[in-house]
Amino acid sequence: MKLDETDRALLALLQEDARKPITLLAELAGLSRATTRKRLEALEAGGVITGYSVRVNPDILAGRFRAQVLLKLKTNVGESLVRDFSRFSQITQVVSISGRFDASLMVEAETSQEIDQVLDALRQHRDVEETESFLLLATKLDRRSL
């Protein structure tokens, strides 16, 4: 689906606050309520908007440990590998990347020992050749829409 300037404006408004009422979205975007509703329905149907969620203050979750783990793999980041990794509740994100490494994982846990256990299991996986991990200390800027 190709996005135009109006679609991008609506998405930006929703990324600020996904709970904005359609009437307010319409007013801020300079559209009618009906046009706004139709555009949002089209963005949902086209797979651009895949859901609405909550952004949590990272300071509230400050007690959790987070690590970014880079993996060099013997194979590609396919469904089988993602299925294997999804068995770990601590792995919250798997992203295929370019460069020396093939995948980047986000690992979140209550203790550093729990992260270490996940890293040990990843290193033993049949398709993992090499890992490099980074303990995340503080989020300084986050513009992602969750």
Backbone torsions as a table, in degrees:
resi	resn	phi	psi	omega
1	MET	NA	129.3	179.1
2	LYS	-88.7	129.7	-178.7
3	LEU	-96.3	138.0	174.2
4	ASP	-102.7	-178.0	-176.3
5	GLU	-61.2	-38.5	179.6
6	THR	-66.4	-41.9	176.3
7	ASP	-59.5	-45.4	-179.5
8	ARG	-63.5	-36.9	178.2
9	ALA	-65.3	-43.3	177.9
10	LEU	-63.3	-42.2	178.9
11	LEU	-63.3	-40.9	178.6
12	ALA	-63.1	-40.7	177.8
13	LEU	-63.9	-41.4	179.1
14	LEU	-69.4	-33.3	178.3
15	GLN	-67.6	-30.3	175.2
16	GLU	-67.8	-43.5	-178.6
17	ASP	-160.1	103.4	-177.5
18	ALA	-71.0	-7.1	-179.8
19	ARG	-95.2	5.2	178.4
20	LYS	-60.2	132.8	176.9
21	PRO	-66.8	152.2	-179.0
22	ILE	-57.5	-36.6	-179.8
23	THR	-62.6	-39.5	178.2
24	LEU	-71.0	-42.3	176.6
25	LEU	-57.0	-45.3	-179.6
26	ALA	-60.5	-45.9	-179.8
27	GLU	-62.0	-47.1	-178.3
28	LEU	-67.0	-31.8	-180.0
29	ALA	-89.5	-6.7	-179.6
30	GLY	72.6	34.9	-178.3
31	LEU	-122.8	166.6	171.9
32	SER	-76.9	161.3	178.1
33	ARG	-61.6	-42.5	-178.6
34	ALA	-64.2	-43.1	179.1
35	THR	-64.4	-41.7	178.7
36	THR	-61.1	-46.7	179.9
37	ARG	-60.4	-45.1	179.8
38	LYS	-62.7	-41.5	179.0
39	ARG	-64.8	-42.4	178.8
40	LEU	-63.8	-41.6	177.3
41	GLU	-61.8	-39.8	178.8
42	ALA	-67.6	-39.1	177.6
43	LEU	-65.4	-36.1	176.7
44	GLU	-70.0	-47.7	-178.8
45	ALA	-63.9	-32.8	-179.4
46	GLY	-82.4	0.1	177.7
47	GLY	79.6	9.2	177.5
48	VAL	-74.5	-49.1	173.7
49	ILE	-94.6	115.4	-177.6
50	THR	-105.1	-2.2	178.1
51	GLY	163.3	173.2	179.0
52	TYR	-124.8	134.6	-175.3
53	SER	-143.0	-176.2	-177.8
54	VAL	-109.8	137.3	171.5
55	ARG	-96.3	125.2	-176.9
56	VAL	-99.4	138.6	177.4
57	ASN	-61.3	118.5	-177.4
58	PRO	-61.9	-24.7	178.6
59	ASP	-66.1	-28.4	178.3
60	ILE	-68.4	-34.7	-179.6
61	LEU	-95.5	19.7	-172.8
62	ALA	-60.2	-21.0	-179.4
63	GLY	-73.9	-12.3	-178.8
64	ARG	-85.7	147.9	174.1
65	PHE	-93.4	140.3	177.1
66	ARG	-129.7	140.6	177.5
67	ALA	-138.5	140.4	170.6
68	GLN	-97.1	129.2	-177.4
69	VAL	-120.2	123.6	176.7
70	LEU	-98.1	136.4	-178.0
71	LEU	-123.6	132.9	167.6
72	LYS	-99.3	126.0	-171.1
73	LEU	-114.1	157.2	173.5
74	LYS	-83.0	-16.4	-176.8
75	THR	-134.7	-176.1	178.1
76	ASN	-86.4	172.1	178.8
77	VAL	-84.3	81.9	-177.8
78	GLY	-102.0	-177.1	-177.1
79	GLU	-59.0	-39.5	-178.7
80	SER	-62.5	-44.6	179.8
81	LEU	-65.7	-44.9	178.8
82	VAL	-61.9	-39.7	177.8
83	ARG	-61.9	-44.0	177.8
84	ASP	-60.7	-45.4	-177.5
85	PHE	-70.6	-29.9	-178.4
86	SER	-69.3	-11.0	175.6
87	ARG	-69.6	-19.1	178.0
88	PHE	-93.6	112.5	-179.8
89	SER	-64.9	-21.2	-179.3
90	GLN	-74.4	-20.7	178.1
91	ILE	-85.0	111.0	-174.6
92	THR	-100.6	-11.6	-179.7
93	GLN	-156.7	138.7	173.5
94	VAL	-128.7	123.0	-177.4
95	VAL	-129.0	131.4	173.0
96	SER	-80.6	140.8	-175.9
97	ILE	-134.9	165.4	175.8
98	SER	-102.8	163.1	178.9
99	GLY	111.4	-156.9	-176.8
100	ARG	-64.4	-32.0	178.9
101	PHE	-104.9	158.5	-175.8
102	ASP	-103.2	-23.9	-176.0
103	ALA	-145.6	151.1	173.5
104	SER	-124.2	129.4	179.7
105	LEU	-117.0	144.5	170.2
106	MET	-103.9	125.7	-179.8
107	VAL	-119.1	128.7	-179.9
108	GLU	-128.5	135.3	-177.3
109	ALA	-153.9	165.8	179.8
110	GLU	-75.6	-27.9	-177.5
111	THR	-134.3	159.3	175.8
112	SER	-68.8	-29.8	178.1
113	GLN	-64.2	-37.8	178.2
114	GLU	-64.7	-40.5	176.4
115	ILE	-63.3	-42.6	179.4
116	ASP	-60.4	-39.4	178.1
117	GLN	-64.2	-40.4	177.9
118	VAL	-65.4	-42.7	178.8
119	LEU	-61.6	-42.3	177.3
120	ASP	-59.3	-44.5	179.9
121	ALA	-65.6	-39.5	178.8
122	LEU	-63.6	-42.2	-179.6
123	ARG	-63.6	-26.9	-179.9
124	GLN	-87.8	-7.6	-179.2
125	HIS	-64.2	138.3	-174.9
126	ARG	-59.1	-26.6	-176.6
127	ASP	-98.9	-0.1	-177.9
128	VAL	-96.9	120.5	177.8
129	GLU	-92.0	-37.3	-173.5
130	GLU	-154.0	147.7	174.9
131	THR	-129.3	153.6	168.9
132	GLU	-143.0	130.4	-174.8
133	SER	-127.2	152.8	-178.6
134	PHE	-134.0	123.6	174.6
135	LEU	-78.8	124.8	-177.9
136	LEU	-84.5	131.0	-175.0
137	LEU	-96.0	-52.0	-177.2
138	ALA	-153.3	142.6	175.4
139	THR	-89.5	118.4	-178.1
140	LYS	-93.9	-28.5	177.8
141	LEU	-155.3	134.0	178.6
142	ASP	-144.1	105.7	179.8
143	ARG	-101.5	3.7	-179.4
144	ARG	-64.5	144.3	171.7
145	SER	-99.8	121.1	-176.8
146	LEU	-84.9	NA	NA
